[in-house]
């Protein structure tokens, strides 16, 4: 549709948002992203059944980890929209870029000021299901 949105955004396409892992989100932040958003199918309308629901859980878990590390979870968000909602996608991208600008630079990015929060993020990468399975064992 050749819609305009800020050029600071880097798109990573996946067959399903269910493929997004917590470590992917955290690695993006550690490698320089100031924010991450996951755009998935409308809830209840996932071609792969529940991929978007798994993605939402993982985004929420990444937010919890960021909160625990003292970085705040507001740098990571999940949006659900249909594939035909190009104008809405461009609007979301613009809103997210403005939101991240308000937050300022990501303090956890590598090459920035190293600290305990960066170390904590660098060591995590498990999905909520991994944590639950390990705690039951």
C-alpha positions in Angstrom: 0.0 0.0 0.0 3.1 2.2 0.2 2.0 3.8 3.4 4.3 6.1 5.2 5.7 5.4 8.7 8.9 6.4 10.5 12.0 5.0 8.9 13.6 4.1 12.3 11.5 1.0 12.4 13.0 -2.4 11.4 10.5 -5.0 10.4 11.1 -8.7 11.1 8.5 -10.9 9.3 7.5 -14.3 10.7 5.0 -16.8 9.5 3.2 -16.4 12.9 3.8 -14.3 16.0 3.7 -17.6 17.9 7.3 -18.0 16.7 8.4 -14.9 18.7 10.4 -16.0 21.8 11.1 -13.9 24.9 14.8 -14.1 24.0 14.1 -12.5 20.6 12.5 -9.5 22.3 15.3 -9.1 24.8 18.0 -9.6 22.2 16.5 -6.8 20.1 16.6 -4.5 23.1 20.2 -5.6 24.0 21.3 -5.1 20.4 20.1 -1.5 20.2 16.3 -1.3 19.8 14.7 1.3 22.0 11.4 -0.5 21.8 9.8 -3.6 20.4 6.3 -4.3 19.3 4.7 -7.5 18.0 1.9 -7.2 15.5 -0.2 -10.3 15.3 -3.5 -11.6 14.0 -6.8 -10.6 15.7 -7.4 -12.8 18.7 -9.4 -15.8 17.7 -8.4 -15.4 14.1 -4.9 -17.0 14.0 -4.3 -19.3 11.1 -2.0 -21.4 13.3 -4.7 -21.7 16.0 -3.2 -20.0 19.1 0.1 -18.5 17.9 -1.0 -14.9 18.7 -2.1 -16.0 22.2 1.3 -17.5 22.8 3.0 -14.3 21.6 0.9 -12.2 23.9 2.0 -14.4 26.9 5.6 -14.0 25.8 5.3 -10.2 25.4 3.7 -10.0 28.9 6.5 -12.2 30.3 9.2 -9.9 28.6 7.5 -6.9 30.2 7.7 -8.6 33.6 11.4 -9.3 33.1 12.0 -5.7 32.1 10.1 -4.5 35.2 12.2 -6.9 37.5 15.4 -5.6 35.9 14.4 -2.0 36.7 13.9 -1.0 33.0 10.2 -0.9 32.9 8.0 -2.9 30.6 6.6 -0.1 28.6 9.2 -0.6 25.8 7.5 -3.8 24.6 3.9 -4.0 23.4 1.7 -6.3 21.4 -1.0 -5.3 19.0 -3.6 -7.4 17.2 -4.8 -6.4 13.8 -5.9 -8.0 10.5 -3.6 -8.4 7.6 -5.7 -5.9 5.6 -5.3 -3.1 8.2 -2.3 -1.4 6.6 -3.4 2.1 7.6 -3.9 1.0 11.2 -0.4 -0.7 11.1 1.2 2.6 9.9 -0.7 4.4 12.7 0.5 1.9 15.4 4.1 2.2 14.1 3.9 6.0 14.4 2.4 5.8 17.9 5.0 3.4 19.1 7.9 5.5 17.8 6.5 8.5 19.5 6.0 6.5 22.8 9.6 5.2 22.6 10.9 8.7 22.0 9.2 9.9 25.1 10.9 7.1 27.1 14.3 8.1 25.8 17.2 5.8 24.8 17.1 2.2 25.9 19.4 1.9 29.0 20.0 -1.8 28.4 21.5 -1.7 24.9 24.9 -3.1 24.5 27.6 -0.5 24.3 25.5 1.8 26.6 26.1 2.0 30.3 26.6 -1.5 31.5 24.9 -2.5 34.8 23.1 -5.2 36.7 19.9 -4.7 34.6 21.8 -5.4 31.3 23.4 -8.4 32.9 20.0 -9.7 34.1 18.5 -9.3 30.6 21.5 -11.0 29.0 21.0 -14.1 31.1 17.3 -14.5 30.5 15.5 -15.8 27.5 13.1 -18.5 28.6 9.5 -18.4 27.7 6.8 -18.7 30.4 6.2 -22.3 29.5 9.9 -23.1 30.1 9.8 -21.6 33.5 6.6 -23.5 34.5 8.0 -26.8 33.2 11.2 -26.4 35.2 9.4 -25.4 38.4 7.3 -28.5 38.2 10.3 -30.8 37.8 
